[in-house]
Amino acid sequence: MTDPDPTCGVAHGAPSPEATGRVLVAVFASPVAEVLLRWGPELGFATVVLDPDPARGAAATGFGDLDTDPTHTDVVVTDHHRPELGAVLRDALARPMRWVGVMGNPRHEGPHVAALAALGVPAEDVARVHRPIGLDIGSRTPAEIALSTLAGLLADRNGRAGGTAHGSR
């Protein structure tokens, strides 16, 4: 007898679904970006790291270098202390990116707000930036932050809120 739930088959070793067509752009080469690049493909994301500093060896130094459909692209800024933060976010927000987020502590206004305001980015565009990102699991390490971020993107991709509440079936 076959199980009508395809996710059960995947849990027992059946091939997982094909790639989703979604692209995950990790902005700024960082330990969190390294984990996102390793785990993202397992979850159906094509992944790329973008860093405006060519010395950091990223695949792209600007959004113009990417050959992706912005409407299928999720942008995760993995360092909110870099001086290029405002310019990188401005450039991301100028495109119809599906999702844009910046890591950071939710108890403080993110430095991206002032950086974008200084560049003349309208408030409605600044409001498109998600911060904090990911699910609230108490992340402390790069791997935990990447896990939280990917879980949040998966919940969003699947139309779910994330968290521990599951609908009864």
Phi, psi and omega in degrees: 000132180266146180279130181289348181267109183297336180290334177294320178298319178297320180296336181258014173105000176294153179302141178283163179301160179296167177306151187273349187085358179275145179242134176250116177258114174269115182268128181082121176296123183202168176301323178294318179300320179301317180290318177302319180292327178286316187270333183307313180299328177297338183253014175092009179261136161282137185237150176208146174255136178242127176217124182294345178270104183299339180292344181275358173072027180285159179291333182220147176252354178199165183294336176293341178282345185275137176252067183227158173278112184302332181288351176244019187247129175254127183251124179239113178274118190262006177208116182263011179255355183287141181295339181276002186309307183299314182295319180295315179294320177304315181293322178294317182289341178284350179249158180280054179300142181294320186207136178226128179219155180233131175296150176164166181281125182290348181279354181229145175296135181291146178296345178294331182297308179293321181297318179288321178298320179296334179268003178079019179286128182300148182303324180293331175284319177301323180294343177287345183278122178278132175197126359289174180246158176082180179272150181280092178242011180075035184301137178230331183254163178305318180295320179293321179295317178296318178301312179301316181296312180295322177297319178296319178293323177295316178301315179297314180300325183266008178070029181246159179278340187082168182107193186257353180283124179244137177290144178284149182234000000 
